[in-house]
Structure formats: structure tokens, C-alpha cells
Amino acid sequence: MSYNLIKTKLSIPQNRSKMVQRTALTEKLDKGLSSEKLLSLVSAPPGYGKTSLIAEWANKSALNFAWFTIDSGDNEPVRFFTYMVAALQRFDNSIGLAVRSLLDAPQFPSVDMLAGVLSNEIEEMPEKAVLVLDDFQYINSKAVLETLRCLLENRLQKLHMVSGRELEILGLISEGLSNQEIADKLFISVGTTKWHITNIFSKLGVKNRVQAVDAGKAYLKG
């Protein structure tokens, strides 16, 4: 299946010229890249400028940034990975050719096969890149989540991913924090915390916190 890709979903937003620069926060993001972590999580209440912060960081950085703004329609796995490959092709048009052949097949490939082929192509990139998955909270597709989990398990050296809220909550669950403690730490309500946890359980196909932590360990590596 082919898609007419919307170019703005793959464009780094341009910040307003009079926007206050948040140097301390962008320096923290830089430190995440200098460590061995594979995934950075940017979290704040709605309206606090998460997207503009990451865009500020990307626009002034000398690093290679790929951007993918996600919406609910990207839960269709072929569409998600078509966009993801297109974002990475910003650096090298040859990236994703083998993945595209898998996505064009009549039957969607297995998670292990897709993750393996995509991992190999990413590792062939000439330089390390940062992939921003903006608004990742829209994703609930098990195929997408499992493939990204496998990518993280493969410990890619050429790709660092930046994403948001639910992975952070999963990390706090793994630390043994209660719903109230998570809510206090993230400055959100207990009701919002419960809603996110319900989504996490659904996305991971689990029924309790212990199962969620076990299923999500790959996301939290590094």
C-alpha cells in the first residue's frame, strides 16, 4: 500500500523569533545524547511547550535530526513505518529500501523481521541521527510498539529516539511509585495518571504493574 506523505509531518517546526530560549533544558537533552541511553523522554503538562522545546534544540543543533509528528492515523503499521523511513531518508535516500519492499508485500512482516531489517539499514547510516517521535501518545498499535521495542533491544549505535509521557510513567511504575506519587512528580491529576496507566496496560497487553514493567523493560534500557 502506498501513501501520499504529508511533508509537514516530517518537518521540524520553526520557533518564533521572540521565544524565550530554554538553554538549561536543551543542555539536558544534549547530555542524554552523550550518554549510552537509546531513548530520551520529554514530559510536561499539556501546553508547556514540549514540542517547541525539542524544535528549539533541533534547530540550533549541529546533529542530524529526523522529525515525525504522529497522529492517530499512524497506528496503521505500514503507514507508521513508511513515515519513519521517510524521516530517516532526510540523511540518506538509500535508507529503508529493503524495509519498503517488506511494507509493500501483501502481508505485513513479522515484528522480528521488520525490526531486524530496519536495524541493519539504520546502522548503515553514515552518521548518528536523532529521531523525534512527536505526539507518540497517539500510538496504541501493538505491531508498532513491539517493533520499536525490538529496535531498542538491538542497541542501535546510529539512532537516538526522543519521545514522551507514557514511557516515562512506565519508568516510574518500575521504580515502585504509587499513582499519587506519579501524579505529584509529573504535576498531573491522579485521574490522568490512571488513564495513562490503563493505556499502557492495553498497549502492552498486560493486566497489572508487574507484567507492565516486565513487558516494558526494553523501552527503559540504557
Phi, psi and chi 1 to 4 in degrees:
 res  aa     phi    psi   chi1   chi2   chi3   chi4
   1 MET       -  134.3 -179.1 -177.3  -63.7      -
   2 SER  -105.5  153.1   61.2      -      -      -
   3 TYR  -128.5  143.8  -68.5   94.5      -      -
   4 ASN   -85.5  102.4  -68.2  -40.3      -      -
   5 LEU   -72.2  137.8  -58.5 -176.0      -      -
   6 ILE   -86.5  115.1  -58.7  171.9      -      -
   7 LYS   -61.7  -33.1  -67.2 -178.1  179.0  179.5
   8 THR   -66.5  -23.3   52.9      -      -      -
   9 LYS   -69.1  -17.7  -75.0  169.9   62.5   68.0
  10 LEU  -110.2    8.4  -57.9  174.1      -      -
  11 SER  -103.3  137.8  -59.9      -      -      -
  12 ILE   -71.8  123.8  -60.0  173.0      -      -
  13 PRO   -59.5  142.9  -22.6   33.9      -      -
  14 GLN   -93.7  125.5  -62.3  -60.8  -51.4      -
  15 ASN   -78.4  153.5  -71.3  -26.5      -      -
  16 ARG   -67.0  144.3  -62.3 -173.7  -60.9  -86.3
  17 SER   -63.8  -29.1   58.9      -      -      -
  18 LYS   -92.8    8.0  -65.4 -176.9  178.8 -179.6
  19 MET   -67.3  139.5  178.7  174.4  -71.0      -
  20 VAL   -67.2  128.9  175.4      -      -      -
  21 GLN   -76.8  134.6  -58.8  -63.6  -61.1      -
  22 ARG  -110.5   69.6  -69.3  168.4  -72.2 -175.0
  23 THR   -60.5  -41.4  -54.8      -      -      -
  24 ALA   -61.0  -38.7      -      -      -      -
  25 LEU   -73.2  -40.4  -65.8  177.4      -      -
  26 THR   -67.5  -30.4   56.3      -      -      -
  27 GLU   -66.3  -35.2  -72.8  177.1   -7.7      -
  28 LYS   -64.9  -38.9  -73.6 -173.8  176.4 -178.7
  29 LEU   -65.0  -38.6  -70.2  168.9      -      -
  30 ASP   -60.7  -40.1  -77.0  -27.7      -      -
  31 LYS   -63.6  -35.4  -71.4  179.8 -179.5  178.9
  32 GLY   -61.5  -35.9      -      -      -      -
  33 LEU   -72.2  -32.8  -68.9 -179.5      -      -
  34 SER   -76.9  -13.4   63.9      -      -      -
  35 SER   -88.3 -174.9   69.8      -      -      -
  36 GLU   -91.3    8.5  -64.9 -177.5   -4.2      -
  37 LYS   -67.6  145.8  -64.7 -177.3 -177.0  -63.9
  38 LEU   -98.8  -14.2  -54.2  176.4      -      -
  39 LEU  -143.5  130.8  176.6   68.2      -      -
  40 SER  -108.8  139.6  -68.6      -      -      -
  41 LEU  -115.9  125.6  -54.0  170.1      -      -
  42 VAL  -111.9  118.2  179.9      -      -      -
  43 SER  -132.9  137.3  177.3      -      -      -
  44 ALA  -167.6  161.1      -      -      -      -
  45 PRO   -59.9  158.0  -24.6   35.3      -      -
  46 PRO   -54.9  138.1  -25.9   34.9      -      -
  47 GLY    87.4    1.1      -      -      -      -
  48 TYR   -89.0    3.1  -86.8   57.4      -      -
  49 GLY    86.8   35.6      -      -      -      -
  50 LYS   -62.9  -47.3  -63.1 -178.5  -69.3  -64.7
  51 THR   -64.0  -43.0  -65.6      -      -      -
  52 SER   -66.8  -33.0   59.0      -      -      -
  53 LEU   -63.8  -49.2  169.1   64.5      -      -
  54 ILE   -65.1  -37.6  -58.1  171.9      -      -
  55 ALA   -63.9  -41.2      -      -      -      -
  56 GLU   -58.6  -46.1  174.1 -169.3  -25.2      -
  57 TRP   -60.7  -47.1  178.1   44.3      -      -
  58 ALA   -66.5  -41.0      -      -      -      -
  59 ASN   -69.2  -26.8  -77.7  -44.4      -      -
  60 LYS  -102.6   -2.3   72.8  178.3 -174.8  179.7
  61 SER   -85.1  150.1  176.3      -      -      -
  62 ALA   -87.2   -3.1      -      -      -      -
  63 LEU   -79.0  165.8  -62.1  170.9      -      -
  64 ASN   -84.9  117.7  -63.8  -43.9      -      -
  65 PHE  -113.8  132.9  -87.3   79.8      -      -
  66 ALA  -114.0  141.8      -      -      -      -
  67 TRP  -127.1  135.1 -168.1  -76.6      -      -
  68 PHE  -137.4  106.9  175.4   14.8      -      -
  69 THR   -86.1  118.2  -61.5      -      -      -
  70 ILE   -95.0  144.8  -66.0  167.1      -      -
  71 ASP  -132.4  177.5   58.6   52.9      -      -
  72 SER   -62.2  -27.2   58.5      -      -      -
  73 GLY   -66.8  -16.9      -      -      -      -
  74 ASP   -80.2    5.5  -63.8  -45.0      -      -
  75 ASN   -71.5  -14.5  -82.9  -67.5      -      -
  76 GLU   -73.3  115.4 -157.5  -69.9  -55.0      -
  77 PRO   -56.9  -41.9  -26.2   35.3      -      -
  78 VAL   -62.2  -43.6  173.3      -      -      -
  79 ARG   -62.4  -44.6  170.9  170.7  156.7  159.7
  80 PHE   -58.1  -50.6 -179.3   94.6      -      -
  81 PHE   -77.3  -21.7  -70.9  105.3      -      -
  82 THR   -65.0  -44.2  -62.9      -      -      -
  83 TYR   -66.6  -41.9  -93.2  108.8      -      -
  84 MET   -61.4  -43.9 -178.5  172.9  170.4      -
  85 VAL   -64.2  -42.7  165.5      -      -      -
  86 ALA   -60.7  -37.6      -      -      -      -
  87 ALA   -63.2  -43.1      -      -      -      -
  88 LEU   -72.0  -23.9  -65.8  173.3      -      -
  89 GLN   -69.2   -6.0  -75.1  178.3  -26.0      -
  90 ARG   -58.4  -28.3  173.6  175.2 -179.4  167.2
  91 PHE   -97.2  -31.2  -45.8  121.0      -      -
  92 ASP  -158.4  115.3 -174.4  -16.4      -      -
  93 ASN   -64.4  -17.8  -73.7  -26.6      -      -
  94 SER   -80.9  -13.8   65.8      -      -      -
  95 ILE   -65.6  133.1  -65.1  171.5      -      -
  96 GLY    90.3    2.2      -      -      -      -
  97 LEU   -63.7  -42.9  -64.7 -178.8      -      -
  98 ALA   -69.2  -36.9      -      -      -      -
  99 VAL   -64.4  -41.1  171.1      -      -      -
 100 ARG   -59.6  -38.4  -76.1  -63.9  -46.9  162.4
 101 SER   -64.9  -34.7   66.3      -      -      -
 102 LEU   -68.8  -42.6  -70.1  177.4      -      -
 103 LEU   -68.6  -26.5  -62.2  178.5      -      -
 104 ASP   -82.8   -8.2  -70.9  -21.6      -      -
 105 ALA   -68.0  154.9      -      -      -      -
 106 PRO   -58.0  -33.4  -22.9   32.9      -      -
 107 GLN  -114.9  135.2 -176.0  174.3   -6.6      -
 108 PHE   -62.6  135.4 -171.1   75.4      -      -
 109 PRO   -67.3  164.2   27.2  -36.1      -      -
 110 SER   -66.8  155.8   68.8      -      -      -
 111 VAL   -58.3  -45.7  166.5      -      -      -
 112 ASP   -62.2  -41.0  -72.1  -19.2      -      -
 113 MET   -66.4  -48.0  177.7 -179.0  -68.4      -
 114 LEU   -62.9  -45.6  178.7   57.8      -      -
 115 ALA   -63.8  -38.5      -      -      -      -
 116 GLY   -66.2  -46.5      -      -      -      -
 117 VAL   -65.8  -43.6  172.1      -      -      -
 118 LEU   -65.0  -40.0 -175.8   54.1      -      -
 119 SER   -59.9  -45.2  -65.8      -      -      -
 120 ASN   -62.9  -40.1  -71.6  -22.1      -      -
 121 GLU   -70.4  -37.2  -66.9 -158.3  -83.9      -
 122 ILE   -64.3  -41.6  -72.1  171.7      -      -
 123 GLU   -69.2  -13.0  -70.5  -56.1  -74.9      -
 124 GLU   -89.6   -2.2  -69.2  175.4    0.2      -
 125 MET   -62.4  144.1  -67.5 -167.0  -57.3      -
 126 PRO   -64.7  -30.0   21.6  -32.9      -      -
 127 GLU  -140.3  161.1  -63.6  179.1   -8.5      -
 128 LYS   -66.6  145.0 -176.2  174.7 -179.0  177.4
 129 ALA  -130.0  158.7      -      -      -      -
 130 VAL  -112.7  123.2  179.3      -      -      -
 131 LEU  -105.7  118.3  173.4   62.8      -      -
 132 VAL   -94.9  121.6  177.8      -      -      -
 133 LEU  -105.3   86.4  -60.1  174.4      -      -
 134 ASP   -78.4  137.9 -167.0   26.6      -      -
 135 ASP    62.9   41.5  -71.0  -25.5      -      -
 136 PHE   -65.2  -16.3 -173.3   76.1      -      -
 137 GLN   -61.9  -16.7   69.9  -89.0   12.9      -
 138 TYR   -72.2  -17.2  -74.9  112.4      -      -
 139 ILE   -83.3  124.7  -64.3  -59.5      -      -
 140 ASN  -132.4    7.2   54.0   36.3      -      -
 141 SER   -71.0  123.1  164.1      -      -      -
 142 LYS   -62.6  -37.9 -172.8  173.0 -178.2  178.7
 143 ALA   -63.1  -41.6      -      -      -      -
 144 VAL   -66.4  -48.1  171.4      -      -      -
 145 LEU   -63.1  -42.2  -67.4  170.1      -      -
 146 GLU   -67.2  -37.9  -77.4  -64.3  -59.2      -
 147 THR   -66.7  -42.3  -56.5      -      -      -
 148 LEU   -64.8  -36.7  -66.8  177.5      -      -
 149 ARG   -59.7  -44.5  176.4 -175.6   62.8   79.2
 150 CYS   -64.1  -37.8  -72.6      -      -      -
 151 LEU   -60.3  -43.2  -74.5  177.7      -      -
 152 LEU   -67.2  -37.1  -68.7  174.7      -      -
 153 GLU   -62.9  -28.9  -77.7 -174.9  -27.2      -
 154 ASN   -77.9   -2.1  -70.7  -19.8      -      -
 155 ARG    53.6   54.6  -52.0  -67.9  -65.4  178.2
 156 LEU   -60.4  136.2  -60.1  177.2      -      -
 157 GLN   -93.4  -18.5  -60.7  -60.3  -53.4      -
 158 LYS  -103.3    2.0  -68.5  -70.3 -173.8   71.3
 159 LEU  -140.6  132.6 -173.7   68.1      -      -
 160 HIS  -121.3  130.0 -176.3   95.6      -      -
 161 MET  -106.4  145.0  -71.0 -171.9  -82.2      -
 162 VAL  -122.4  123.9  179.5      -      -      -
 163 SER  -147.6 -164.8 -170.8      -      -      -
 164 GLY  -127.0 -142.1      -      -      -      -
 165 ARG   -54.2  -49.9  173.2   59.2   50.9   89.0
 166 GLU   -67.6  -33.2  -72.4  176.7   -3.0      -
 167 LEU   -66.6  -33.9  -68.2 -178.9      -      -
 168 GLU   -66.5  -42.5 -178.4  174.4   26.1      -
 169 ILE   -62.4  -39.2  -71.3  178.2      -      -
 170 LEU   -60.1  -39.2 -175.3   57.5      -      -
 171 GLY   -64.1  -39.9      -      -      -      -
 172 LEU   -69.8  -34.3  -63.2  175.9      -      -
 173 ILE   -60.8  -42.0  -69.9  173.2      -      -
 174 SER   -65.4  -22.4   72.4      -      -      -
 175 GLU   -84.0   -3.1  -65.7  175.6   11.5      -
 176 GLY    87.5   13.5      -      -      -      -
 177 LEU   -73.6  144.3  -88.1   63.9      -      -
 178 SER   -77.9  170.3   67.6      -      -      -
 179 ASN   -57.4  -43.1  -70.9   -8.3      -      -
 180 GLN   -64.0  -42.3 -175.9   64.6   62.6      -
 181 GLU   -65.4  -39.4  -70.8  169.9  -30.0      -
 182 ILE   -63.8  -45.4  -68.1  172.6      -      -
 183 ALA   -59.8  -43.9      -      -      -      -
 184 ASP   -64.1  -40.4  -67.8  -17.1      -      -
 185 LYS   -68.0  -35.9 -170.3  175.2 -176.8   68.5
 186 LEU   -98.9    0.5  -60.8 -178.9      -      -
 187 PHE    60.1   43.6  -57.9  101.5      -      -
 188 ILE  -128.2  169.0   58.7  178.4      -      -
 189 SER   -78.4  160.7   70.1      -      -      -
 190 VAL   -62.8  -37.6  173.7      -      -      -
 191 GLY   -61.2  -41.8      -      -      -      -
 192 THR   -65.5  -39.1  -61.3      -      -      -
 193 THR   -60.5  -46.7  -59.4      -      -      -
 194 LYS   -61.0  -39.2  -69.7  179.7  178.9  178.1
 195 TRP   -62.3  -45.1 -178.5   80.7      -      -
 196 HIS   -62.8  -42.2  -80.3  -58.0      -      -
 197 ILE   -65.3  -39.1  -68.3  174.0      -      -
 198 THR   -60.5  -41.9  -62.5      -      -      -
 199 ASN   -63.4  -40.9  -77.3  -16.7      -      -
 200 ILE   -61.8  -46.9  -68.9  169.0      -      -
 201 PHE   -58.8  -44.0  -74.4    6.9      -      -
 202 SER   -64.1  -45.0  175.8      -      -      -
 203 LYS   -65.6  -36.2  -69.6  176.1 -180.0 -178.7
 204 LEU   -89.6   -7.3  -65.0  177.0      -      -
 205 GLY    68.2   39.2      -      -      -      -
 206 VAL  -122.9  170.0  -59.8      -      -      -
 207 LYS  -118.7  -10.7  -63.2 -179.5  178.6  179.7
 208 ASN  -151.1  175.6   56.9   54.2      -      -
 209 ARG   -65.1  -40.5  -74.4  173.8  168.6 -119.5
 210 VAL   -60.9  -46.0  174.0      -      -      -
 211 GLN   -63.9  -37.9  -68.7  176.0  -14.2      -
 212 ALA   -63.8  -43.4      -      -      -      -
 213 VAL   -64.3  -43.2  171.4      -      -      -
 214 ASP   -62.0  -44.3  -72.4  -18.2      -      -
 215 ALA   -70.4  -27.5      -      -      -      -
 216 GLY   -98.1    4.4      -      -      -      -
 217 LYS   -56.5  -36.9  -78.6 -179.9  179.3  177.6
 218 ALA   -62.9  -33.3      -      -      -      -
 219 TYR   -68.4  -26.3  -71.3  115.1      -      -
 220 LEU  -101.8    4.9  -54.6  168.9      -      -
 221 LYS   -63.9  155.1  -80.3 -175.5  177.3  179.1
 222 GLY   100.1      -      -      -      -      -
